[in-house]
Amino acid sequence: MRGIIPRNDLREFTHMRYTACTSGPDDFMKKGFSLRQVETTPPRTTELFIVLTMYNEDKDLLSRTFHGVVKNIAHLCSRERSRVWGKDGWQKVVVCIVADGREIIDQGSLAYLAALGVYQSGIVMDEVRDVPVNAHIFEYTTQTSIDNNMEMKAGEDSEVVPIQVLFCLKEENAKKINSHRWFFNAFGPILEPNICILIDVGTEPGPKSIYNLWKAFNVDPNVGGACGEIVAMKGKYWNKLLNPIVAAQNFEYKMSNILDKPFESVFGYITVLPGAFSAYRYLALKNTKNEKGEEEGPLASYFKGELDDKEEEKKKENMFVANMYLAEDRILCFELVAKRNCTWLLHYVKSSQAETDVPEDVTGLIRQRRRWLNGSFFASFYAISHFYYISRSDHSIGRKIFLYIEMAYQAYNLIFSWFAIGNFTLTFYILGQALSFGPDAPWSKDVGRGIFLVLEYIYLLLVIVQFIFALGHRPQGSNKAYIISIIFFSILMVYMLFAAFWLAIKGINSGISSLGPNIDPSTTATAKSILNNDKFRNIILSLVSTFGLYLISSLMMLDPWHIFTCAIQYIILLPFYVIILNIYAFCNIHDVTWGNRPETPKESGSKEAKDVKSSTVPTVEVSVPEDINSVYQLAVQEVRRKSSKEVTIATPKQKREDARKSFRTKVVLAWVFSNIILITIISSLGNSQPSVIDGYMAFILWSVAGLAAFRFFGTFTYLLFRLFTDPNILSCTK
């Protein structure tokens, strides 16, 4: 390696340091362990501390992320006029790679790291003085990188500068949150970084994304956390958008980054900074002592989701908490904004992008969204129910009012999501009834009644089938059944869209014809008549308002292409999002795993059989009890003894499992019955009072439009702030 690296003048370029760490992450500094950066003369200050968390990702995913980070650090070093960065800016950046389990890590990834000089298998130790090693820490300043094509970049290549790499290979698989514990609690107190950046292996930051993210903190000292735009990987020539599952997710990601994130950024509280690519000010995350002398703060709350075995079992008994910590990053964001006596805010940085791959099949998306939906639901409920924590912060009165307004908005969204399946069912029922039995039907009443009756039974059957699949099958085992369900739900969605537009067009014609044959269609009277038509106003205007705001906001952000390439796929797949994903998530609320961690096989307690060589038949040698006759007599006595009925006592594990499933049953029953009650009340009242149906339909559609308008206001304000402050960030004044 010395032959290809340009510098050999420092020991960090020629020697790798290995530490066999026998302590846990919380005791790393107390046990006397240290890092190279604080041992130099003078000790180096760390401006950026970047963590790449990995599980069993292959070398292709690792190279995508690592080489992307290398290009970003090279950009920092190219900013010669900067007061912080410049030619030696690499000395202020440490890249920490944390691998979650020595037995699980991909061997190709280890070879990739070895080629960079940051790993050597021959020096790894299992124990030190009979104490088992918990983590293997390798420190090396590499001057090479390997790009996505597996080509070595070194020497005078403009993409490569020296990179201080800290590779932590954990002995045991303890999940991602434990990797963050090593990053924040073991290495953070030693390096005392200014900004911490979290990236998942597989996510590729843009060439200037890290600088743009860092700039948000540098411009506004009140920024405690920030995130950029997560972009779905679309493939070469956007060929992955041919897959409707990927296209729908791309639309979802884009609209979230165009409407949701800017809106929340204006108010100062972003509900979730994506763990795949986000940044925090280390000072803002630090814990403080409360009146009782106990540690409290963002990190203390964050790591409640990562406990030892006894506490883990205790936590799983409280299923609310267990589900809440499936989205622990949401808890971190809330605790940071509501931190006692502080004024930290969260910001969105549009100019900072990172590309990540998304699930390309139905089962992968279902498993991912089970964790996302359950975690976000309970974490949102926690944040909303603890809104009064905001009062303990030191935010100005104006800022607190804005935060309370956002909490009210989040509460409305939470209620809306709880009744999503009921509202969707009512919309299907109302549109189907109006199209089939109304005066404006495109077919006779008998035909319309027959079509709607068939579709109604198909809808009911599909919903029941989803509960059966969700309660009794893994998504991987029902892949074809889910695909068939999606096809039928998509047909129902097309029927609903046809009904909506047909009724709206008939409403327009009815409004025009009511004015008589001699009225010019372009007159004001005609426009008023059309606007007074309930069907046109409630259906077309609300839908046009919603998707019109989507289009306008996308154009304002100069990013409209997803509207033209992905909107149709997303609309057609709406029943999949509303019904299938919600049913699977709620029916598996007792499952508090991340869904991507296979259980580690446990060693068997049986005695080992030894092979004995034989010239004819292979045999094995087994242990034999010394007194075979006594064993035989005991067996005979046991057979003759009268059987007695034994009382079966449930084990603690069975009790915990029963408690978890009982919690699942209660939540599912509450969710199902509350939605059934809503459907029953509205449909029953609608039979006797048609105005109730029209009114509720208007409420649903205009609520969607109103929420979109509220978010559009946030996007518009966000763009104004970007226009009059820094071009890369929103600097929201206190």
N, C-alpha and C positions, 0 to 999 in steps of 0.2 A: 504493500500500500504506500510505503514511503516514496516509491518511484513516481506516483501519480499526484501526490498532494503538493501544492506549491510552497507551503510553509512547514518548516521543521524547527523553528526557533523556540517554541514553547513546549513544555512537557505535556500539556494537554493535547497537543497535536500528535505526539509520538507514543504516548502511554495511555492505556485505558485503566480506570480504577474500578475494582470490584469490591462490593461490600456485601457480606452475608449477614443480613439483618435478622436478629433473633427477637426483636421487640415488635410490638404492635404499632400501628400508625400514631396513636395518641401518645405513646411513650418514646417515640423515635429520638427526639431532642434530649429528653430527660436521661436516656440511657447512654448519652455521649456520642451518638452518631452525628455525622456532619456531611456537608457537601463541598465540592471543590470551590464553588464561587465565593464562599466566605473565607477560604483559606489562602486566597491570592493576596499579593501585596501591591497596592491596597485592596481590600475586599471589594468585589464588584457589586454594584447596585443592579437590581433586576427590575426593569421597567415592565417587561412583558413575561409572564409565566404561562406557557401554553401547554395544555394537557391533551394528549391523544389517547382516548380510552379504547381498548380493543378486547375482543373476546376470542373468537376463532376465525377472524377474517383472514382471507388469503393475501398473498403478496401483491396482487393487483389492486385490491382495495387499499392496502397499506401504502403502496407507492403513490396512488392517487392523492391520498391525504398528505403524506409526508413531503412529497415533492411540491405540492401546492403550498405548504407552509414554507418550504425553502425559498420558493419564488417570492413569497411575501416578505421574508426577512431580507432577501436581496434588494427588494424595493425600498425597504427601510434604510438600508446602507447606501442607496443611491441618492437619498435626499440630503445632499451636502449642505444646503442652506438651513436645515432644521436645527433648532437649538437642542433637541433631544437626540436625534438620529444623526446619521452621517457614516463615514467610512468604517468606523469601529462600532457601529450601532449593534452589531451581532453580539457584543459583549453584554448588552443589556437585555438579551432575550435568552430564555432557557426553554427548551422543548422537552417536555416530560412525556414519555410513552409508558402507559401502565397496562400491562397484560394481565388478564383475569384468569390465572391458573396455568401452572407450568405444564400440566398434562394435557391441557385443552388447546393451547396456542398452536396455530398452524405452523408446521415445520418449514414451509416455504417462506413464511413471514420471518421466522428465526434466521433463515439463510439470508434473507434480504437485509436484516439488521446486522448480521455478521459481515456482509459485504460492505456495509457502511463503517464497520469497525467498532460498533457499539455493543457487540455481543460475542462472547466466546464460551462455547459449551464445556470445554475441558477444565475450566477453573471453578465451575459451580459446585458448591458444597451443600450437603443435606443437613448437617448439624455442626455446631461449634461447641466444643466441650460438653457434649451430650445434650445440648439444647437445640431443638429443631429450628431450622431457618424458616422464617415467615415470608421473606421477600429477598430477591436477588437484585441488587442495585448496581448497574453499570453506568459509569460516567466517562464520556469521551467527547471531544470537540472534533466532529467530522468535517472534512472539507470536500466530501463527495455526496452525490445524490443519485438516485436511480429513478428515471422518469417512468411514465405509464407504459412505454415501449420496452422497458427493462434495459435501457441504454444508460451506461455510466456517464454522469456529468461531473467533471472535475477540472482542475487546472484553471485556465483563464476563462472558463465558461461564465457568461454574465449572469446566468441563473443561479450560480452557486457561490456562497460565501461561507466562512466558518460557522458551524451550528453547534451550540452547546447542547448536547443530548444527555438526558437522564432517563435511562431505561430501567423501569421497575417491573420485574417479573415476579408476580405473586406465586407463592407455592401452591395455594389452594384457590379454587374457584369460589369467590365470595360476592359476586355480582358487581354491577357498575357503581353502585353507590359506595361500596367499599373501596373501589379504585379512587373515587373522589375523596374518600377519607384519607387515603395515603397522600393524595395531592395537596389537599388543604391543611390537614392536621399534622402530617409528618414533614413535608417539604416546605410548605408555606411559611411556618414560623421561622425557619432558618433563612430563607431567601428574602422574606418580607417584601414581596413584589408589590408594584403599584397596581397593575391590572392583570387579572387572570382570565385566560381565554379557554373555553371548553369546546373541544371538537371530537366528534365520534369518528373512528376510523371508517373510511368509506365516503366521508363528506369531503369535498374538494373546495377550499376557499378560492375566490377569485384572486388574481395577482396583486390587487391593491386592497382587498377586503379587510385584512387585519389592520392596516394603517387607518382606513376609514373608520373602523370600529374603535380603535384607540383614540382617534381624534375627537370622538364624542365626549370622552372622559376628559381630555385635555382642554377642551373649550369650556365645558360647564362643570364646575367642581361639585355640583349637586347630583350629578349622574352617578348612581350606584350600580346600575346594570344596563346593558344594552344588547341588542341583537340585530342581526342583518336579515336579509331575505333568503329563505331556504327555497331553492329552485329545484323542481323535479327534473331528474335526468331524462331527456327526451331522445337521446340517441342521435346517430348520424342522420342528417337531413330530417330530423324530427320523426324518424320512422316508428318510434315507440308510441307515438300518439295514435297510431292505427289500432292499438289495443285500447278499447273503450275504458277499461279499468284504469289504465295509466292516464288517459286523457281526462277522465273525471277528476282524478287526484290533482292533475296539473291545474285544472280550473279552480279547484278547491284551494290549493296552495296560493295561486295568484290572487284570488279575491280576498283571501285572508291577509295577504301582504299589501293589498291596495286599499282595503276598507277597514279591516279589524285592527291591524298593528298601528297604522297612523292615527286612527281614532283614539286608541288606548294611550298612545304616546303623548298626544296632546293633553290628556288628563293627567299623565304622569305615572300611571300604573298599568303596565302590560301584564295581563293575567299569566302568561307563560313565556319565558325566554327559552327557545328550543335548546335542549341539551346537545343537539347535533352541532350547533354553532352559536355561541353566545359569550358574553364577557361580563365580568364583575369587577368592581373596585374592591381590592382585598380588605381595605380598611372598613368598608361598608359591611362586609360579611362577618367581621370579627364579633365574637360574643362579648357581652358585658355582664357585670354582676347586678342582680336585682336586690331588693331590700332584704331578702332572706339570705343573701350571700350565694345564691345559686346562679349558675351560668344561664343566660338567656340570650337569644339573638338568632339571626338567620341560620348560621351553621348548626347551632344547637338544635333548632327545630328540624333542619334538613336531615341531620343524621339520626333523628329518632326513627327514621325508616330503615336503619341498618343496625341491628341489634345482635347480641350473642344468642346462642341456641335457646336458653331458658326464656329470655326476654322475647325472642322471636315467637315461641309458642304462645306466650302470654299475649303478645300483640295480635296474633291471629285469632284469639278468642274475641277480640274487639274488632269485628269485621269492618266497622266504619273507618277506624284508624288504618287498618290494613289496606283497604281500598284507596283511602286518601293518599297513602304513600306510594301508590302506583304512579302518582303524578307529583312526586316530591319537589320537582322544579317549580310547580305552581305554589307550593307552600313557601319555598325559598323566596319567590318574587313578592308574595304578600308580606312575609315577615320583614323583608328588606324595606319596603315602602312604609310599613307601620312600625319600624324600629324605634324603640323608646328614645325620646329626646334628640331625634335626628331628622334630617330633611332630605333623605335620599329619594331619587326619582328613577324611573325606568324609561329608556328611550329606544326608538326604532330608527335604524340607520339604513335608509333605502339603498344607498350607494354601495353597501357592503353585502355581497352576495356569496352564497356557497351552494354548490350543487350536490345533491344526494340522490341515491337510487330509491325508488318507491316499489312497494309490492306490485308484481305484474300478474298475479293470479288471484282468484277470488278467495281461496283459503288463507293465503298470506295476508290479505287485507283484513279479513275477518278477525284473525288472531291478533293483528296489530291493533285494530280498533277496539277490541274487547278491553285491552289494557287502557287505551287512550280514553274511551268513553267512561268506563267505571272510575278511573283515576280522576279525570277532570270533573265528573259529576260530584264526587264526594269532596274533592279539594275546593271546588267552587262553593259548595254548601258550607264548608268550613270557613272560607274567607268571608262569605256574605254574613254568616251568623256571628262572626267576630269583627264586624265592621267597626265596632267601637274601639278597636285597637288603634285606629287611625288617630283618635283623640290623644293618645299618649305620645304621639310623635310631635316634632317641633315645627311641622309645616305651618305656613301662614293660614289664616282663616279662609282666604280665598281658595287656596290650594285644597284645604280640607273639604270645602263645599264641592269642589270639582270631583274629589275622590268619592264623596258620598253619592254624588249624582251617578258616577260610574258604577258604584256598588248597586244602586237601584236598577240601573240598566242591566247589570249582570244578573240580578235577581229575577227580572222580567224574562230574560233569556233562559234562565234555569227552569222557570215555570213552563215556559213555552216548549222547552225540550222534553220536559216530563210528559206533557200532553201531546207530543208530536204525532204519535201513532193514532191517537183519537182524532186529532184535527185532520190528519190525512184521510182517515176513513170517512169522516163527515164530508170532506170536500169531494171524495169519490162518490158518495151517496147522493149529495145535493146535485152535483153536475149530471150524474147518471139519471136521476129522477127528472130533472128539468129537460134533458135531451130526449128522454123516452116518452114522457107523459105530457109534456108541455105543448102549447099550440104551435111552437116553432120547430117541432121535431122534423128531421129530414126524411122520416119514413112514417108509415102508419103506426098507430098506437100498439097494435098487436105485435108487429115486428119489433118496435122499440122495446116493448115490455119483454119480449123473448130474449133479445140481445142483452138487456140490462140484467135480467134474471140469471142468465148463464154467467155473465161476468161477475155478478154479485156472489154467486156460489163459488166461482173460481177464486175470487178474492178471499172469501172466508176460509176456503180450504187451504189456500197458500199460507195464510196467517197461522192456522192451526198446525200445519206441517212445520213451519219455522220453529214453533215451540217444541215440537217433538225432536227435531234435529238438534236444537240448542241444548235441550235437557239430556239427550241420550247419545249424542254422537260428537266425535271430534270433527272439525271442519275438513281435515285431510281425508276422513273416511266418507264424507258426503259431498265430495267435490262436484260430481255430475248432478246430484240432486239440487245443489245450490245454483248451478249454472242454469238448470231447467227452471227453477223458481225465478231467477233474475229475468229470463226470457219472458215468462208469463207476466211478471210484474211490469216489465217494459211495455208489453202490449196494452196492459191496463192504463199505463201512463200516457201512451199515445191516444187511447180512447178519451182520457180526461182532457188532454190538450185539444183534441178535435171538438169535444163538447164545449169547452170554454170559448174557443174562437167562433164556433158556429152560433152559439147563443149571443155572443157579442155582435157579430155581423147582423143577425136578425134584429138585435136591439137597435142598431144604427138605422136599418131599413124601416123599422117601426117608428122611430123618432121622426124620420123624414116624411113618411107617408101620413103621419098624424097631422101634418101641417097643410095637407091638401096638394092637389096636382100642380098648382100654379106657383109654387114657392121655389125660388132658386136655391139649390143645395148649398151654395156658397154663402148664403146670408147668415147674419148673426142669429136670427130666430131659429134657423136649422141647427146651428151649433149648440144653442141653449137646449133645444129639444133633445138632441143626442145626449148631451151631458146630464139631462134630467132622467134619462133612461137608466133604471137601476142596474140592469145586466151589463150595459156598457160601462157604467161608472165603476161598478164593483169588480168586474172581471178585467176588462181591457185596460182601464186607466191604472188600476193597481199593479197589474203585471207589467205594463209598459213603464210605469214609474220605477218599479224594482229593477228590471233589466236595463232600462234607460239609464238609471243611476250607475249600474254596473259598467255600462259602456262609456258614459261620460267620465267617470272616475278613472277608468283604465286609460282613456285618451289623455286625461290630465297628467297621469303618471307616465305617459308616452310608452305604454306597454299594453296594447289592445289585442294582440294576436290570439290570446287564449279565448277571447270572446268568439272569434270566427272559427277556431279549430277545435274547441273543446266544450263549448256551452251546450250544444245539442246532446252530446254524450252524457254530460252531467245531469241535464234535465231528465233524460230518459231513465237514468239510473237513480233518480230521487227515491223511488220506493225501496231500492236496495239500501240506501243510506238511512232512510227513516224507519223502515220496518225490519229488514233482515239484521242489520248491524245492531239496532237497539235491542231486539229480542235476544240475540245471542249474548250481548253484553250483560243485560239484566239477568238472564237465566244462568250465567256463569259468574255471578257476583261473588260466589264463594271461592273462586279461583283467584288467589292473590299473587300468583307467579307472574313473571314477565313474559312467559310464553315462548322464550327462545333459549332456555337453559335446560338441557337434558340432565336428568338425575345422574349423579356419579354412582356407578355400580359399587355396591358394598361387597367386601370380601366375605366369602362363605366361612362359617364356623366349623365345617366338616374337617375331618382329619384328611391328610393328604395321602393319596395312594401312590406307592412306589412301583415303578416298572421292574419286572424281573425277567431277565432274558431267558428264552427257552428255544430249543431247536425246532419245536413243533408248533405249539399254540401259544400266543402271547398271554401271559398271566400277570396279575398284580398281587402284591403282598399287602394284606390288611391286618389291623390289630385285632386280636381275639381275646375275649374275657378269660381270666384265669380259671374260673370255676363254671364250666358250661352247664353242669347238672343243676347247680343251685339256681341258675338263671332260668332253666327249664321249669323247675318246681314252682318258682314264683309266678311264671306265666300260667301254669295250670291252676294255681290258687286264684289268680285274678279272673280266670274264665269262670270258675265255679261260684265266685262271689256274686251276690245279688246286686243288680244295678240299682243305683239310687239316683233320683232326679237332682241334678246339680243346678243351683241358681247361677245363671250366667251374669257375670259382672263386667260391665263395659270398661275397657281400658281407658286411661286418660286420653290416648290418641283418638279412640273411637268417640269419646265424649266431645272432644274438640271438633272432630269432623261432623258430628251430629249438630253441634252448635252453629257451625259455619253454614251447613245446609238449611238449618232452621232459619237463620238470618236471610238466606237466599229466598226461602219460601215466603217469608213475611214481606220482603221488599217486592218480589214479583207479584204477589197477591195484591198488595197496595197499589202497585203501578197498573196492573191489569184492571182491577175493579174501579179505580178512579177514572181510567179512560173509558171503561164501559158505561159508567154512570154519566159521564159527559156526553157520550154518543146517545145514550137512551134519553136523557133529558132534552137535548136539542132536537132529536128526530121525533120524539113524542109531541113536544110543543109545536113542532113544525107541521104535523099532520092537522092540527086544529087551527094553528095560526101561522100561515105561510110567511108572514112578515118576520117571524123569529128566525126561520131558515135564512132568509135574505139578509137579515141583520147580522147573524153569526158569520155568514159567508163574507160579508163586507168587513167584519171585525178581523177575521183571519187574514184576508188578503191585504187589507190596509195596515194591519200590524206588521206584516212582512215588509210592506213598502215603507212604513214609518221607521222601522229599525234600519232599513237600508239608507233612508234619508238622514237619520241621525249619524250613522257612520260616515256618510258622504260629507256631512258638515265637518267631521273630524279630519277627513282626508284633505278637504279644501283648506282648513286651518293649518294643517301640517305643511302643505305646500307653500302657504304664505310665510310661515316661519322659516322654511328652507330658503325662500326667495330673499328674505330680508336679513337673514343671518348667514350662517355658513352654508355653502352649497351642498355639502355632504351630509349634514345632520339637521335635526330639529333641536334648536336650543330654546326650550320653553322657559320663559322667565317665571320666577317665583312670584 
